[in-house]
Amino acid sequence: MLEAADYPLDAMEEFKKVLQVNPDHPSAHLELGKLYARDAATAAQAKKHYERFVQLVPDSAAAK
């Protein structure tokens, strides 16, 4: 929701908090990947989160 409201930095912080509690939360990894992918400077971080998402839910439509 924060991302949709154009608060990407706030959204990032919230997803990071989710991962502190549950490092294997697939949606948090996917959403962080999307947010980091917005900027070429954070592409490596986006890739890390996308890869973790695919590891966690390889059969997801978003993983394909």
N, C-alpha and C positions, 0 to 999 in steps of 0.2 A: 504494500500500500504506500509506503513512504517513497518507493521508487516511482510509482505511478503519479504521486503528488509532486514529483520532481525534487525530492530530497535524497539524492543518491548517497551523500556522505552519512546522513542519519541512518539510512537503510543499511549501509555497510556496517556501521557500528552495531546495529541490532543483530544482524546476521552473525557477526563475530561473537557476540554475546551468546547466541544460540549454540555456536560451535564450542564455546568454552564449557557449556553444560553438557552438550552431546556432540562430540567430534564427528560422529557418523550420521549426522542429520542431512539426508540427501537434498532436501529443498534449500537448505541454507547454503550448501556448496553450489548448487545450480544458480541460485540468485546472486551469490557473490561472484561467480564466474561471469554472469551477464553484466554485473556492475563494473567489474574490472575490465571487461572487454570493451567498454566504452572509450578507453584511453589506451593508445598504443604503448604508453610508458608502463602500464600495468598488465600487459598481455601475458607475461609469464605467470603472474598470479592467477589470471583468468584460466589459463591452461591447467594449472594445478587443481583448481576447484572443479573445473569441468571433468578432468580425469578422475578425481575422487568420486564425483557424482556417478559417472559411468561404472566405476568399480562397485558402488553401493547398489545401484539399480540398473544393471546392464540391459534389462528387457524393457525399460521405460521408453516410450515414444521419443522423449526428449534426448535420450542417449543415442539415438540413431541418426 
